[in-house]
Amino acid sequence: MAITSQMVKTLRDKTNAGMMDCKKALAESDGDIEKAVDWLRQKGLATAQKRAGRATKEGLVLAAENPSGSKGALVELNVETDFVAKMDSFRELTANIAEYLANADDPPTDVADLLTRKCPKCGQVIGDLIQGAVGTTGENMKLRRFVVYEQTQGLVHAYIHMQGRLGVLIDLKVEKPGPKAVELAHNLAMQIAAANPISVNVADVPPAVLEREKAIYAVKAEAEAEAKVQKSAKPLDKNFLIPKIVEGQIKKFYSEAVLLEQAYVKEPSQTVTQFLKAAKAEVGPVEVVRFARFQLGEELAGENVDE
């Protein structure tokens, strides 16, 4: 398969590996980007795949909460240029969609459903509102995704970063809702924005992701174990060393990818779990039920963001 410059660029954006290494990885993987990522990581030429992906579209990620803080919404609306994305009218349109979602008694199930809903504040169907904006600006727009959370035993909190290029929505069960609980939710949302976890806890890591990591670490561990055997003055069993090395790498992966295992960004000497235990004195027991993190233009499974 012919390796194009665009394929090399895409792989470099994902891995930070050198151009020639990317070309070789693509050649070894018959042009399959994901297999090439794994090949580079196995060779130690890529630090890690960027889970956030590369922002390739303009637009806004905005959020809204209902007055009681029991329901919240996060939405991404895309547009062609940064110029339009910065217009007050585009921000107002995105904010109105988020506000509708956060206050809807019967939230839509998907984007197609949302586009048929009437926004009470605007007096129009949301799909028509977007088409009207397309006609006014002369640029195509796409309502890309949204999420709505509701929590009756705690709160839902939204956090927007980088003026709408990154947003987080977090769903918390809290025994004592109030200002301290809101502050706690805000700190957790900032943690998610900064550290980009893939799950709340270890049990929620997708099995396919975990198996992929284990396969990569196994290849690297074999080379590492062989090197230790060669350097050791006493006999070492490589087959004993490999599982131990893989186990250590998986623990490191969890500490980077799982919210409750991560170092707390405001106090790196403690984990997020330890931070929550300390907060128990003020807000009671806390459970992070779920979270959503939208980064503008990030790659989504099965989606070509450059279309």
Buried (B, 14 or more C-beta within 10 A) or exposed (E): EEBEEEBBEBBBBBBBBEEEBBBBBBEBBEBBBEBBBBBBBBBEBBEBBBBEBBBBBBBBBBBBBBEEBBBBBBBBBBBBEEEBBBBEEBBEBBBBBBBBBBBBEEBBEEBEEBBEBBBEEBEBBBBBBBBEBBEEBEBEBBBBBBBBBEBEEBBBBBBBBEEBBBBBBBBBBBEEBEEBBBBBBBBBBBBBBBBBBBBBBBEEBEEEBBEBBBEBBBBBBBBBBBEEEEEEEEEBEBEEBBEEBBEEBBEEBBEBBBBBBBBBBEEEEBBBBBBBEEBEEBBBEBEBBBBBBBBBBBBEEEEEBEE
